[in-house]
Amino acid sequence: MSPLPAGVERLLLVDDEPGIRTTLSRALKQAGYLCDLATSGLDAKRRVEEEAYDLVISDIRMQGVSGLDLLRHIRGVSPDTPVILISAFATLDDAILAIQLGGARDLVQKAPGFEDLLQKRVGDILETRRLKARLASLEAAQGPADRERRLIGRGPALREVLSLVDRIAPTQSTVLIRGESGTGKERVAREIHLASGRRDAAFVSINCGALPDELLESELFGHVKGSFTGAVSTKKGLFEVAHGGTLLLDEIGETSPAMQVKLLRVLQERTLRRVGGTEEIQIDVRVIAATNQDLALLVQERRFREDLFYRINVIPILVPPLRDRPTDIPLLADHFLSRFRESMGKRILRLSDEAMALLERYPWPGNVRELENVIERAVALELTSEISAESLSREVRGTAAPSPADQTIDLPAEGFDLEAHLELRREMFMRRALERASGVQSRAAAQVGMTFRSFRYFARKYGLTAGRDATPETGEAGEE
């Protein structure tokens, strides 16, 4: 066979019914795939021995060599080739056997209009195959350490983050990762470490908000023997442990002013003193900070040191929430399903269409971490080969159907900058609120549900002018 144009995938469709072959091959060709046809399982066995296919679609029940027999053969000659089985009489036993054979990616029931469902399954499987191929290429180019990369997604929001990671990883600059809880800020930090020249050294992480000041100082900087009660021996801190590597200061916004001063000194001088010690210890560490708070606002409110903020905010990265990554939800769900069914020894093939629709509709306030927990729970509870809607959490099942207004939202084909759009909308509402409040910021803030300090911060950011205002402390009018 002649070579295919770049990006064109070759499929093999196997069915002994001419009408099915014609209907499916037409749909697959319209979707942009090159589709070879086999009229029997025996014909298909010969073809997979002669040609490398990106995916095989086969009926289960055929005369002579059945679809399950063909699946066994493909596993022997081309174990990485994904297979979708189709049948008008598929049973649970068929699905379980297909999983046990170790290769059927899906089992699709023949029913009126099932061509669209099959086409979607093909698209999802091939997209995952392309992503895995790209990851394998990156691993080969960057070394074994990169096999630990775990960021999963194909949407524009995550692609932008990964593009920035690839550009900044070779530098030594300090990075500030912002994002809501559960979005994967630590995973982004690991991506930076694994793509950098420090990948063979340690990656160390600490949650700064989980420890009191005294213990946090000892954990970060170490201590000498006898420096406090319980210090029975000298101990290295995490800055020393991460020497030559990367240290993630997670939830840095939770640190106290006193700890912020000590962190600033280490970042400026690249030296530290252990608790109770006098020796200056040189360190070579790339620092990555992470937070779910608006540090710029904390600076305005004098709850975070301005000099430390500018020291860590050299390269800012904003990790998008899962609700802004809808195209990534099926990929993440399949990833977690694969992980948990293996660890629990379950024979679950896929999520039902109803379950997936609920996952895609849910707003995910807990982000990727919540999705992971939901899938783990579903795998633990599910007794069949398919995760049903009933196995999902009550919160996800209770997601209301989208309103007619939501369904009529027109997303431009070329996409758009959501963050910039939201910033513009906030400025417009704040400007309108100021007009209604005759320029009094405290009244305008109340109209849009913002605190006075937050409103004042964004008003300065947007250059919104207001004459007189009432301060929240006194309630008296004063010049702003």
C-alpha angles and dihedrals in degrees: 000000000000120000116268124240113262112282096016113124124211119222131188117216116197122190134131093214111089093205093055092047091052096046096045096042090052092052093046093047090050087054090058102260127129105234125199117195129221121189096202144015090255091054090049093052090056092048096051089052091055102037137040109232127194091215139358125214114194139174112236101218112055132141114266107353109036127208090257090052089051090049090055090050094049091050088058100046102029111014095174095056110107117229130202116196121207129191142161090215103038116159135192088255089057091053094048092048091049090054093046090054086061107231118061105113093190145357113219122193116227107238137139109300094008090135090083092050091049092049090053091050091050092050093049094047094047092047090053089047090053092049091050091049090052091049091050089051091051091048092052091049098043105034141253095300091070091067086084091066108124109172106123126192145089103208123116093251094059093038088059091053093048091048090054091047091054091051098047100036095085091054127082095225122133114252131209114204116197128187145117121286112282097021094115104259092154090050089054090050090052090050089056092048095047093048093049134082088256094066094111092054127071126296108205127184133189132179103227093195095057098067135059116245097260094051093041091053091051092047093050103038103021126226141244125242113280095012090126140354108296095022093122093159141017113271133194117233126228093262088062093042089054093049108144091011140063133293120200114205099198120198091009089167089073094064121111123245090253093053091046089059091052093047091049091054093051092048092049100042100030087221133100142191120219117236107279093009134109102200118107109226120201116225134192106199134142107223122212117184125199134190143165091210133086099252092185088060091046088053090052089050090047092240094117128042113255094213092053090047092056090044093057099032094072093118114016121200123189114204109208120233117249092251087066091051103059094151090058096057096082092047093049092045092052090047093053091043091055092048098047098041088054095047092045096041092237125156098219115149104188149327117277119249090248092051092048091048090054091049091051092048098047115097095223103218088181092050122204093345091058092048090052091052092047092053092046090053092047093050091049093051101037116102099180135062092263130056106238128203089253090065092059122092121275091249093056094043090051094058108130119234114258115271121244088254090056091049093055096054107124113216110198113246090233091051126231143233104270095185092053090047092052091046090053092049091050091051091049094051092045091050091050091047091052091052092052091046092050090242097307104138098199091056092044091050091054091052093058097037097249130133116251093246093048091048091048091050094053092041089059091044092054095039093242109166122214127173115206126015141178113238115225091228098058106012088223125127117256141161114277 
